[in-house]
Amino acid sequence: MDQLELTALAVKKNVITSDEGAKIIWETVFTQRTKFALGAMDYDSFMDFLEYIQPKFKKILESYQPADGTFFSFLFSHIRKILFNWKKIIVRKAATAESYLSIQEIEYDTEFDKYRNCESSVKAFTEDTKPSLDEIKNIKELEEHKNRLRRRRGNPALTRTDENFRKDAVLILTLKACFDVTEDIIEKVSILTDMTKAELHEMVAKAKSTLSTKIQRRNMCTRTRDNAFFYHRKYSIEIPRVDRRSSWAEHLASRYERHTKIWEKANRRLNTKYCRLVPSTKKVAEILGLSVRHCEYILKKLSDDMDKVKLKWYPQHHENLPCKLERS
């Protein structure tokens, strides 16, 4: 009788333990690999497979029943099935590794483009072309001085109503963009609106507190998008490596299609109002003590012409100097 059959019967009769029997099977498979149709595998793959299957020999011995047939046929069928599953795992791991690498490459390219664009546009954001805080103060003082001169001549260029409109507009826009407001923006808004930075910080904090639900919604949508994109990349790498005529290929194709649709849907949703981190006009109006209708009116005016809230500023400093105005 074959050694494998004797080992299986010995385990059933408790002559040896299942751990000892599993060790005998492992040695038999290692020394007689061609007997189990494993001769075509290279040595490294064969050793990896043996390491993977070794813990399963004990369970195979315990589940064997002599009435089902010979132990060799029972063991051979299990080895073939486990080999098929092991190959799928190897393909999945390789696809997963490539997916991670591709995502890292995408992130690297994105950061590199940001860096390159920043480097290439340094001249566009130098002190000669971008107003600093001190320049904004000077521009505002010069504008007020010019307006005083215009009012003396009976030709006001910026009425009190215009000034109030600009102040309200700047505050509304600041609160609408509260999620991305920086300290530099707070300082500039403080200069334009004559409000203290403490007051502005308090209003921005109130506006941010209304975004908790939207932040959770956006984070959930972002996680869904990232997860779907990972599997989209993973299955796109995995599909060409399996037999297209097999049922497994059909399963991978359906999974690929499903995750691709989820990824595209999440991308579209992130660009809609559903995930936009902007407080409602009603909340902004409550914080500023204004009517919702007034806030909507200002936003409508700003959508038509943003110049209504801008200080007049020119790269050449002499153009900001007050001068005599021609009488109309």
Stockholm file with secondary structure:
# STOCKHOLM 1.0

chainA/1-328         MDQLELTALAVKKNVITSDEGAKIIWETVFTQRTKFALGAMDYDSFMDFLEYIQPKFKKILESYQPADGTFFSFLFSHIRKILFNWKKIIVRKAATAESYLSIQEIEYDTEFDKYRNCESSVKAFTEDTKPSLDEIKNIKELEEHKNRLRRRRGNPALTRTDENFRKDAVLILTLKACFDVTEDIIEKVSILTDMTKAELHEMVAKAKSTLSTKIQRRNMCTRTRDNAFFYHRKYSIEIPRVDRRSSWAEHLASRYERHTKIWEKANRRLNTKYCRLVPSTKKVAEILGLSVRHCEYILKKLSDDMDKVKLKWYPQHHENLPCKLERS
#=GR chainA/1-328 SS CCHHHHHHHHHHTTSSCHHHHHHHHHHHHHHCGGGGTCTTSCHHHHHHHHHHHGGGHHHHHHHCCGGGCCHHHHHHHHHHHHHHHHHHHHHHHHHHHHHHHHHHHHHHHHHHHHHHHHHHTGGGGSTTTSCCHHHHHHHHHHHHHHHHHHHHTTCCSSCHHHHHHHHHHHHHHHHHTGGGCCHHHHHHHHHHHTCCHHHHHHHHHHHHHTTHHHHHHHHHHHHHHHHHHHHHHHHHHHGGGSCTTSHHHHHHHHHHHHHHHHHHHHHHHHTSGGGCCCCCHHHHHHHHTCCHHHHHHHHHHHHHCGGGGCCCCCSSGGGGSCCCCCCC
#=GC SS_cons         CCHHHHHHHHHHTTSSCHHHHHHHHHHHHHHCGGGGTCTTSCHHHHHHHHHHHGGGHHHHHHHCCGGGCCHHHHHHHHHHHHHHHHHHHHHHHHHHHHHHHHHHHHHHHHHHHHHHHHHHTGGGGSTTTSCCHHHHHHHHHHHHHHHHHHHHTTCCSSCHHHHHHHHHHHHHHHHHTGGGCCHHHHHHHHHHHTCCHHHHHHHHHHHHHTTHHHHHHHHHHHHHHHHHHHHHHHHHHHGGGSCTTSHHHHHHHHHHHHHHHHHHHHHHHHTSGGGCCCCCHHHHHHHHTCCHHHHHHHHHHHHHCGGGGCCCCCSSGGGGSCCCCCCC
//
